[in-house]
Amino acid sequence: MPIIKSAIKRVKQANVRRERNVATKRAIKLAVKAFEAKPSSDTLSKAQSEIDKAVKKNLLHKNTAARRKANLAKSAKAANVKLEASKKTAKPAAKPATVKKAPAAKKPAAKKAPAKKPVAKK
C-alpha cells in the first residue's frame, strides 16, 4: 500500500475504474450469451448496444467491436433473425430558411507600436 497521498488516491481511482470496466465487460458477455441462447432481434440489438457502449467508454477498440458485431450478425443470419428497424419518431419538419445578415463592416486594424529596443548594458 502506498504512503504518498496522491498514490493512495490513484489506487482508489484505479479500483473504481476497474470495477466499472469489469461490470461493462460482464454486461457484454451476458448480452452475447443471451443472444446465443435465444437468438432474436431484441437480444441481438441489446448485445450490439452493449458492445457500442464499451467502445464509447474506450473499453474496446472500434475494430474489435466491429468484428464482434459482425460475428453476431453472421450468427443471426444463420438463425434467420433480422434486426428490426428502430422505432424512432419521424424527423421534425425542416426549419424555415433564415435571412442571412450582411457581414458587419470590419474595423481598420490598429497600427502596432514599434517594439522597444533593449537598452545596451555598460
C-alpha positions as CSV (number, residue, x, y, z in Angstrom):
1,M,0.0,0.0,0.0
2,P,1.4,3.4,-1.0
3,I,2.3,6.0,1.6
4,I,2.1,9.2,-0.5
5,K,-1.3,10.8,-0.6
6,S,-1.5,11.1,-4.4
7,A,-0.5,7.5,-4.8
8,I,-3.2,6.4,-2.3
9,K,-5.8,8.4,-4.3
10,R,-4.6,6.8,-7.6
11,V,-5.1,3.3,-6.1
12,K,-8.6,4.2,-5.1
13,Q,-9.4,5.7,-8.5
14,A,-7.9,2.6,-10.3
15,N,-10.1,0.3,-8.2
16,V,-13.2,2.3,-9.0
17,R,-12.4,2.3,-12.7
18,R,-11.6,-1.4,-12.7
19,E,-14.9,-2.2,-11.1
20,R,-16.7,-0.1,-13.7
21,N,-14.8,-1.7,-16.6
22,V,-15.4,-5.2,-15.3
23,A,-19.1,-4.5,-15.0
24,T,-19.3,-3.3,-18.6
25,K,-17.4,-6.3,-19.9
26,R,-19.6,-8.6,-17.9
27,A,-22.7,-6.9,-19.4
28,I,-21.3,-7.6,-22.9
29,K,-20.7,-11.2,-22.1
30,L,-24.2,-11.7,-20.6
31,A,-25.9,-10.0,-23.6
32,V,-23.9,-12.1,-26.1
33,K,-24.7,-15.3,-24.2
34,A,-28.4,-14.3,-24.0
35,F,-28.4,-13.9,-27.8
36,E,-26.6,-17.2,-28.4
37,A,-29.1,-19.0,-26.1
38,K,-32.2,-17.4,-27.7
39,P,-31.5,-15.6,-31.0
40,S,-34.0,-12.8,-31.5
41,S,-33.9,-9.3,-32.9
42,D,-34.3,-8.0,-29.3
43,T,-31.3,-9.9,-27.9
44,L,-29.2,-9.1,-30.9
45,S,-29.9,-5.3,-30.5
46,K,-29.1,-5.5,-26.8
47,A,-25.8,-7.3,-27.5
48,Q,-24.8,-4.8,-30.1
49,S,-25.8,-1.9,-27.9
50,E,-23.6,-3.2,-25.1
51,I,-20.6,-3.5,-27.5
52,D,-21.2,0.0,-28.7
53,K,-21.3,1.3,-25.1
54,A,-17.9,-0.4,-24.4
55,V,-16.4,1.4,-27.4
56,K,-17.8,4.7,-26.2
57,K,-16.1,4.2,-22.9
58,N,-12.8,3.2,-24.5
59,L,-13.0,-0.4,-23.2
60,L,-13.0,-2.0,-26.6
61,H,-11.2,-0.9,-29.8
62,K,-13.6,0.1,-32.6
63,N,-12.3,-2.7,-34.8
64,T,-12.7,-5.3,-32.1
65,A,-16.3,-4.1,-31.6
66,A,-16.9,-4.2,-35.4
67,R,-15.5,-7.8,-35.5
68,R,-17.7,-8.9,-32.6
69,K,-20.8,-7.3,-34.1
70,A,-20.1,-8.8,-37.5
71,N,-19.9,-12.3,-35.8
72,L,-23.2,-11.6,-34.1
73,A,-24.8,-10.6,-37.4
74,K,-23.4,-13.7,-39.1
75,S,-24.9,-16.0,-36.4
76,A,-28.1,-14.0,-36.5
77,K,-28.3,-14.6,-40.3
78,A,-27.7,-18.3,-39.8
79,A,-30.5,-18.3,-37.2
80,N,-32.8,-16.4,-39.6
81,V,-33.0,-13.4,-37.3
82,K,-33.4,-9.9,-38.7
83,L,-32.7,-6.7,-36.8
84,E,-35.9,-4.7,-36.7
85,A,-35.8,-1.0,-37.6
86,S,-35.6,1.3,-34.6
87,K,-38.9,2.8,-33.6
88,K,-37.8,6.4,-33.6
89,T,-40.3,9.2,-34.1
90,A,-40.5,10.9,-37.5
91,K,-37.9,13.6,-38.3
92,P,-39.1,17.1,-37.3
93,A,-40.1,19.4,-40.1
94,A,-37.3,21.4,-41.7
95,K,-36.7,24.8,-40.2
96,P,-37.7,27.8,-42.3
97,A,-34.8,29.4,-44.2
98,T,-33.4,32.3,-42.3
99,V,-32.4,35.5,-43.9
100,K,-28.7,36.0,-43.9
101,K,-27.5,39.1,-42.4
102,A,-25.0,41.3,-44.1
103,P,-21.5,40.9,-42.6
104,A,-20.6,43.7,-40.2
105,A,-18.2,46.3,-41.5
106,K,-14.6,45.4,-40.5
107,K,-12.8,47.9,-38.4
108,P,-9.4,49.0,-39.6
109,A,-6.6,47.3,-37.7
110,A,-4.8,49.5,-35.3
111,K,-1.2,50.1,-36.0
112,K,1.1,48.4,-33.6
113,A,3.7,50.5,-31.8
114,P,7.3,49.7,-32.8
115,A,9.0,47.3,-30.5
116,K,11.2,48.9,-27.9
117,K,14.9,48.3,-28.4
118,P,16.8,46.7,-25.5
119,V,19.0,49.0,-23.6
120,A,22.6,48.3,-24.1
121,K,24.5,47.4,-20.9
122,K,27.5,49.5,-20.0
